[in-house]
Amino acid sequence: MFRVALLRRDPHERSMVKKSPLDDPKAAAHAWARYRRIMKIMMAVTIVTVLIAVGLLYAFNGAISVHFYIAAALGISFTMLLGGGLMGLAFLSNGTGHDESVDNRMPSADELWSPKDDDSEV
């Protein structure tokens, strides 16, 4: 029979994963509902901003190509929604305590640079 050798783990790798508050379905549902609410607000702000920007572009430049207005509207929309989505995810992660469930302390210099106890030494 084959024996599967278990990899030896460093002490700092064992404590990296703790139970996340998002593992609880109730807390996760509440957090994602909050995220959807943030995104709805961000969508409304984006629509208002795009309308104001296109109105100002038309007021100052007149009737340019319709492609100019489409590109401006899409560029503003994409930038605002991407930024809002990523910030919403950061708020979601921090607000639920998901960030605290990760222990990302760096190992000390001795743990990194000291020789490992291997049986392969000659």
N, C-alpha and C positions, 0 to 999 in steps of 0.2 A: 504494500500500500504506500501511497505517497503521503508524505507529511508536509503540511504547509507551514513554512517558517513564518512566524509572526515578526513583523518588522519592529525593531526596537525604537521606541519613540523618545524624543527628548522631553524633559520635564515641561518646557514651555509649550510644546505642542499638545500635551494632554489637557491643559486648562483653557484652550482657546475657544471651545464651543460650550456655551452654557445654554440653558433653556431660555428661549426668547419669549417675550410676552405675546408676540404675534402667533405663537403656536396655539394659543387659546382661541377657538373660533369666535367667541363673543367679542373679545378684544380686537381681533382682526377685522370682524365685520364693522365694528364702530370706527376703527382707524381708516378702513377703505371708504366708508361713507363720508368721513371727514375729508378724505383726499378728493372724492368726487365733488363734494361741495366746493372745495378750493378750486378745482378745475372748471366748474360751472361759473364761478365768479371771475376766474381768469379769462374764460371765453367771452363773457359779457364785456369785460374791460378791453379785451382785444378788438372786439367788433366796434366799440365806441372809438377806440384809438385809430383803427383803420379808416373809419368814416371821416373822422376829423382830419387825418393825414391826407386822404384822397381829396377831400374838400379844399384843404389849403393848397395842395398841389395844383388843383384846377383853378383856384382863385389867383394864384401867382403866375402860373404858366399858361393858362388857357387850355384849349383843346389840342393836346399833343396826341400821339398815337395811343390807342386803347391798350396796346401791349405794355406801355409804360405804367399805366394805372394798375393793370393786372399784376405786373411784376412787383410794383411797390406794395400793393395789398398783400400779395402772397409772402413777400419778404418780411413785412412787418408781422403778419400773422404767424408765420413759422417761427420767427425769433421769439416772439412773446410767449407763444404756447409751449415751445421747447423749454425756455427758461422757467416758465411757471410750472411746467410738469416736473422738471428736475428739482426745483426748490420745494415743490409739494412733496416729492419723495423724501427729500432731506427732512422736512418737517414731520412727515409720517414716521420715518425711522427714529428720529430723536424724540418725538412726542410720545411714542409708545414704549420707550425703553429698550428698543431693539438694539440700539448702539451700545448700551451697557452690557448686553449679553455676550459681547465679543471682548476677549482679553487679548489685546494686541501689544502687550509689553515686549520689548525687544530683549533677547537674552543678553547676559553680561558678556564682556569681552572674553572672560575666561571660558565661558561655555562655547563661544564661537571659535576661538583660536587654539584651545587646548587639544592635544591629540586624543583621538577616540581610542577606547580599549577594544582593539580588534584582535581576532585570532590569526589574522593574516600576516602579522609581523614576523620577520625572519630573524 
